């Protein structure tokens, strides 16, 4: 793949991209095996023609995928037309280590970082790290270079928050120092709109981009929802379990419901959509087509 966009005079900071109108972006994870590398390479080829506004690459707890994340972000920047953003977490890193990672991204031409608190891996005996909260990492990134900085937000409160009000206040304080937020996935649009309204109530009007996770497997999505502290709504469970014996039907229902959610969010004023691809292209491409986002060839 050759460069087709970044050689042109187009914005590569996500803050600039977001000012141009609704954004449609994808999230990938660094592969851990040779087979996973081949799957991701195929996915990048299949999704690049959709011309995403930008793409992001996740970061393993404790930096377990640090080098893979860096290499993939730089590869996307240099070998594709897509604008990349690197995820970075505080967990298990010293301040000096984090500064070094950020400086290395600056040297490679990366201009976008998603600053996350992160959780130390449960199966490894690692120090917790010198920074605790994402807002501290936002400040470190700002001090280190000229970056566009995003943060995470929870439409349903973070599982460790003492209350919804406390979670909303914490998110507003963090977002006030960042450029935009991307949410964890959710299934009821009301959670997202409540989050945005709460941000405005705290005087923060930065873009909050909803994260979209189409259900393609009942067991997998329930497990991920439990891990991030989200509700798996009874109405969706009932629809999926009604066709639970047919994996193709489960996938079809999941994509239909995700598409409906996307329409409701966009109609309600969401500034874009961020798709958690799980390094596969099929569900994202189908939702794109149903939303009419695929350009005529």
Beta strands, then each sheet from edge to edge (+ up, - down):
strand 1: 23-28
strand 2: 54-57
strand 3: 84-89
strand 4: 112-116
strand 5: 148-153
strand 6: 180-185
strand 7: 207-212
strand 8: 272-276
sheet 1: 1+ 2+ 3+ 4+ 5+ 6+ 7+ 8+ 1+
end
